[in-house]
Protein backbone atom coordinates (compact mmCIF):
# COMPACT_ATOMS: atom_id res chain seq x y z
CA UNK A 1 0.00 0.00 0.00
CA UNK A 2 1.31 3.43 -0.88
CA UNK A 3 1.59 6.38 1.45
CA UNK A 4 -1.26 8.06 -0.41
CA UNK A 5 -3.42 4.96 0.10
CA UNK A 6 -2.69 4.93 3.82
CA UNK A 7 -3.48 8.64 4.20
CA UNK A 8 -6.68 8.20 2.19
CA UNK A 9 -7.73 5.25 4.38
CA UNK A 10 -7.13 7.32 7.51
CA UNK A 11 -9.16 10.24 6.17
CA UNK A 12 -12.02 8.02 4.98
CA UNK A 13 -11.93 6.15 8.31
CA UNK A 14 -12.14 9.41 10.23
CA UNK A 15 -15.06 10.64 8.14
CA UNK A 16 -16.94 7.33 8.25
CA UNK A 17 -16.31 7.01 12.00
CA UNK A 18 -17.51 10.57 12.62
CA UNK A 19 -20.64 10.02 10.53
CA UNK A 20 -21.30 6.76 12.34
CA UNK A 21 -20.88 8.55 15.65
CA UNK A 22 -23.37 11.24 14.56
CA UNK A 23 -25.95 8.57 13.66
CA UNK A 24 -25.83 6.94 17.11
CA UNK A 25 -28.12 8.82 19.52
CA UNK A 26 -26.76 10.20 22.78
CA UNK A 27 -23.19 10.85 23.85
CA UNK A 28 -20.45 8.36 23.21
CA UNK A 29 -17.54 8.59 25.62
CA UNK A 30 -14.86 7.23 23.31
CA UNK A 31 -11.74 8.95 22.01
CA UNK A 32 -11.30 10.33 18.52
CA UNK A 33 -8.56 7.75 17.94
CA UNK A 34 -10.95 4.92 18.80
CA UNK A 35 -13.58 6.52 16.57
CA UNK A 36 -11.07 6.60 13.74
CA UNK A 37 -10.14 2.94 14.26
CA UNK A 38 -13.82 1.97 14.25
CA UNK A 39 -14.28 4.08 11.11
CA UNK A 40 -11.39 2.39 9.28
CA UNK A 41 -12.66 -1.08 10.18
CA UNK A 42 -16.21 -0.05 9.22
CA UNK A 43 -15.00 1.34 5.89
CA UNK A 44 -13.30 -1.96 5.07
CA UNK A 45 -16.19 -4.14 6.27
CA UNK A 46 -18.72 -1.83 4.64
CA UNK A 47 -17.00 -2.18 1.27
CA UNK A 48 -16.97 -5.97 1.57
CA UNK A 49 -20.61 -6.01 2.65
CA UNK A 50 -21.64 -3.64 -0.15
CA UNK A 51 -19.94 -5.91 -2.68
CA UNK A 52 -21.65 -8.95 -1.16
CA UNK A 53 -25.13 -7.45 -1.49
CA UNK A 54 -24.51 -6.24 -5.04
CA UNK A 55 -23.80 -2.53 -4.61
CA UNK A 56 -21.26 -1.27 -7.15
CA UNK A 57 -18.11 0.01 -5.44
CA UNK A 58 -15.84 0.76 -8.39
CA UNK A 59 -17.67 3.61 -10.09
CA UNK A 60 -16.12 6.99 -10.87
CA UNK A 61 -16.89 9.55 -8.18
CA UNK A 62 -18.50 8.90 -4.82
CA UNK A 63 -20.19 5.55 -4.32
CA UNK A 64 -23.17 6.68 -2.25
CA UNK A 65 -24.57 3.19 -1.67
CA UNK A 66 -21.23 1.98 -0.38
CA UNK A 67 -20.91 5.04 1.85
CA UNK A 68 -24.34 4.40 3.37
CA UNK A 69 -23.38 0.81 4.16
CA UNK A 70 -20.08 1.97 5.68
CA UNK A 71 -21.81 4.54 7.89
CA UNK A 72 -24.35 1.95 9.09
CA UNK A 73 -21.52 -0.45 9.96
CA UNK A 74 -19.66 2.41 11.69
CA UNK A 75 -22.75 3.35 13.71
CA UNK A 76 -23.10 -0.23 14.92
CA UNK A 77 -19.37 -0.32 15.69
CA UNK A 78 -19.43 2.98 17.58
CA UNK A 79 -22.45 1.85 19.62
CA UNK A 80 -20.75 -1.44 20.49
CA UNK A 81 -17.42 0.14 21.38
CA UNK A 82 -19.08 2.92 23.40
CA UNK A 83 -21.09 0.33 25.29
CA UNK A 84 -18.05 -1.82 26.00
CA UNK A 85 -15.37 0.79 26.71
CA UNK A 86 -17.22 3.99 27.55
CA UNK A 87 -17.08 5.70 30.89
CA UNK A 88 -18.78 3.83 33.67
CA UNK A 89 -20.89 5.54 36.30
CA UNK A 90 -20.01 4.87 39.89
CA UNK A 91 -22.90 3.43 41.88
Secondary structure, 3 states (H helix, E strand, C coil): CCHHHHHHHHHHHHHHHHHHHHHCCCCCCCCHHHHHHHHHHHHHHHHHHHHHCCCCCCCCCCCHHHHHHHHHHHHHHHHHHHHHHCCCCCC
